Amino acid sequence: MTTREDRNQDKITKGKQAQELLSNPLFNEIFTAIKAGYFEKLINIKKGDDYARDLKDVHESMQNLRMIEAYIDRCISSEKVVMNERNKIDINA
């Protein structure tokens, strides 16, 4: 069974790892290349029999990428909340 402190430490660890990802030039280059690839696919979709399916595929791929970015942001936000709570406890102690 995990304690609150264990969960908080996990949030801090994930938050730091997420910040490291965002500060990694290769990671940012990869995300930029993926986004550019999706955009390129989107503008090159041709009207025809497969239009709706192709559009849906690109849309879903872009949504998945957005979910990854949102999860990274949540990890960073959760770490900040835990650190702020700890700072308040330290100040009041």
N, C-alpha and C positions, 0 to 999 in steps of 0.2 A: 504494500500500500504506500502510495506516495504522499508525502506531507506537502503542506502549502509551500514550505521553503524549497522543497525539491522542485515543485512546479515553477516557482519563481526563478529558481536557478536555471531551469530549462529555458524559460522565456528570455533570460539574460543571455544565455549561450546562443540561442537561435537568433536573437537580435544582433549580437555581435557578428555572427556568421553572415547574416543578411547584409549588414553594413559592409563587411569585407567583400561580398559579392558585388555590391553596387559601386565599390571603389576600385574594382578590378577592371582594368582597361579591356582585357580580352572578353570578359563577360559582357561588358557594354557593347563591344564590337559585334559579338555574336547576336545579342538582342537586336541591335540596329540592322544587321544583315537579315535576320529573320523577318523583321517588320518590313524591310524594303522588299524582300521576296514576296511576302503576302500582298503588299501593295501592287507590285508588278503583276502578280497573278490576277489580282482584282481588275486592273485596268486592261488586261489582255483577254478577259473572258469574252467569248464571242456569243452573240445571240444565236440560238438554235436549240436543238433537242436537249442538249445537256446544260443549257444556261442556268436553270434553276438549281440543279444539282451542284454545278461548279461554284455558283455564287454561295450556296449554303456551305459547301466544304471550306471555302476561304473564310467565310464569316465565322464558322465554328472554330477554325484554327486561330483566328485573331482573338476570339473570345477566350480560348484556352491560354494564349499568351498573356492576355489581360489578367486572367485569374492567377497566373504565376506571379506577375508583378504585384497584384493586390496582396497575395500571401506574403511576399517579401516585405511589403510595407506594413502589414499587420504584425509581423515578427518584430520589426523595428519599433513600432508603436507600443507593443506589449512590453518590450524591454524598458522603454522610457517610463511607462506607467510604474513598473516594479521599482525602477531606480528612484523615481520621484517619491514613491511610498517609503522607500528605505531612507531617503534624505529627510523626510518629514519625521520619521521615527527617531533618527539620529539627532535632529534639532531639538525634539521634545524630551529626549533622554537626559 
